[in-house]
């Protein structure tokens, strides 16, 4: 197993890099609906869907924007082996091909909750990258196990994430938070509850986009070719 090894310098460097990359790659990043207030009296687990390569960067941004907690994220071991820099940002591994390794990673996740009560840990319940159009979502019960191993109060926040191409040449990103779940002991219905919240959030995002309601923009991308063309057209039109 590969463990998290936070380094402040890595976080400072990565923040500048990822903000520039996101602004370069997307037209806008928006949140639809409200952002739940999460008390600081217990650790937080983020439970998002996983449909793009960008998802780990998105949850990093969300933590920076809204929670500002010590950041951890579970990453497939074969990926973390290739990109070990992410251990310095809180990445730790899981090897899905080994039941013993899975248990070890889940117990390590519980140790994070114990040792860092003000942390946020991202666990992708799908366990793999899958397109959003594959329904129903298949959520594993890893978060239930982590809560069981930890045995204390934990906040779990479902998160729906979706990338869409709209009227610009660059795609837009949309987030929708589900209802904050407070768990003190293991809840056998927790996985289905999280799955329902994420599926409902994805559906809401789709409906809002169709209605032309794009939420609150939390990051604007760099000026696009489309925007430049519109400005040039307006100048010509006025002249």
N, C-alpha and C positions, 0 to 999 in steps of 0.2 A: 504493500500500500504506500501511496505517496501522501505525505502530510502537508498541511498548510504551514507556511513559513513567512509570515508577514514582514515586509520591509517598508518603512516609511518612504524612502527614496523612490521605491518602485511605484508606490501609489501616486506620488507627486508627478512622476514622469508619465505614468499611464493616463492619469486624468487629463493632462494636456493633450496627449496623443489621441485618446478616444473621443474627446470633445471635438477636435479638429476633424477626425475621421467621420464622425456622425454628421457634422454640419456639411461636410463635403459629399456624403453619400445619400442624404435624405433631404427632401424638400421641407419637411416639418416633422416634429414629434409631438404628439398631443395626448392628453389624458381626457377621456370621456367620463363624466360623472365626478363624484367627490373622492377625495383621498382620505381614507379612514385615519383617525387619530389612534396611534398605537401607544399605550402607556409604557413607561420605561421600567416597570416593576417586574418584567419577565422578558426572556429572549423571544425573538421573532423568527419565524420560518416563512419565507416566500414560496408559494406553490404555483408557478406559472406553467402554461402550456409551452411546448418546445417544438417550434416549426421552422426555425431559421438558424443559420450560423451566427446571427447577430444577437441571439437571446441573452447570452452571458453578458454582453456589453450593455444591453438594455437594462438588466437588473442592477448592474453597477451604477448606471446613470440614475435609476430610480432611487437607489439608496443614497446617492450623493444629493439628490434634489430634495428628498422628503424625510429620510430617516437618520442619515448621518451616523450610522452604527458601524461597529467593527464588522467587516464584510467577510463572509465565507460562502463558497459555492462548491457543490459536488460536481465533479467532471469525470467522464469516462476515462479509465486509466490509460487506454491507448492514445487518447488525445492529450492528456496531461504529460505523458512521456515525451510527446513531440514538442509541447509548449510548456516547459517547466517554469518559465517566467511567471506563469499564473499562480504558482504556489505562493509567490511573494505578495500576491493580492488576496490571498485567502482560499485559493483553489486546493482541493483535496480529492483523492481519487476513489472510484469504485470500479471493481472488476466484475462485470455481470456474468462472466463465464465460471466464476468460482463461488459457490454458496458460502464458503468460509470467509472469503474476501468481502462478500456482501454484508454479512453479519458484522465483520470488523469495521467496515465503513459506517454502518448504521450506529454502532456503538461509539465510534469516534465522533459522529455527529452529535450524539447525546452528551459526550464529554465537552464538546464545544459549548453546548447550551449551559452546562454546569460551570465551566471555567470562564465563560464570557456572557454573563447574564444580560448585557446590553447589546448583544450582537444581533446581526441578521444573517441567516443561513438560507441560501437558495437551494431548494431541492426540486428537480424536475420530475414530477410524479410519473410521467410517461416513460421515463428511463431511456428514451431514444428520440431522435429528431424525426418528426412525422408531419406531413402537410396538414393544415387546418381543415381541409375538406374531408379528411378521413374521420368519419363519425360512426358510432360514439367514440369519444376519447377513451383510451385505455390507460387507467391510472393504477400503478402499483401501490402496494400498501407500506412502502418504506417509511413514510412520515408517521404512520400509526406506530410502527415499530420504534422509531426514534423517540416518540412521545412516551411510549411504554418504558423504554430503557431509562429515560430521563426521570420520569415520575413526579415532575413538578409542573407548576403552571407555565404554559407556553402559549404564545399568540401565533396563529397561523393565518396568513393573508393570501387568499386565492388571487391570481392575477391573469388576466387575458391579454394577449399581445397579438397584434395583427399588422402586417405590412400590406399596403394597397397602392397600386398605381392609379392616380386620379387624372387631373387635368395637366399635370406637369410631367416632364421627362424623368424626373426622379420620384421614387416612391415616397409615400408618407407612412408614418408609424403611429399606431393607435394603441393606447393602454386603457384597460378598464379594470378597476379593483373590485373584487367581490366583498362579501361581508366578512369582517374580522371574526375569526373563531378563537375562542378561549378554551383551552383544554387543560385540565388538571390531572386527569387520569386517562388511561387509554379509552378511546371511543371507537367501538367497532364500526360505527357508521361514518367515521370521519372521512375516509377515502371517497365514498360516494357523495358526501356533502361537498368536498372540494371539487370533485369532478363536475357536479351540477353547477356550482358557482362559476367555474371557468367556462363551461359550455354556454351558460347563460350570458356571460360577459362577451364571448365571441359573437353570439347572436345579436346582442345589443349593439356592438360595434357596427355590425353589418347594417342594421336598421338605421342607425344614426347616420352612417355614410350615405345611404340611399336618400335619407331626408335632408341631406346637406348640412347636418349638424356635426361639426368636426371637433367639438370639445375645446379645451384650453391648450393652446400651444405652449409647450415648455422649452422647446428649442427650435429656432428657425435655421434652416439650412442656408448655405451661401446662395447668393443670387443665381438663379437658374438661367439657362438659355432662353426659356420661355419668357421669364420676367424681363430679360434684356430686350427681347424682341418686342414685347408689349411697350416698353419704355421708348424704344426707337420708333415704333408705329405712332405712339401718341405725340412724339416730337414732330414727326413728319406731318401728322394730321393737323397740328396747331400752326405749322409754318405755312 
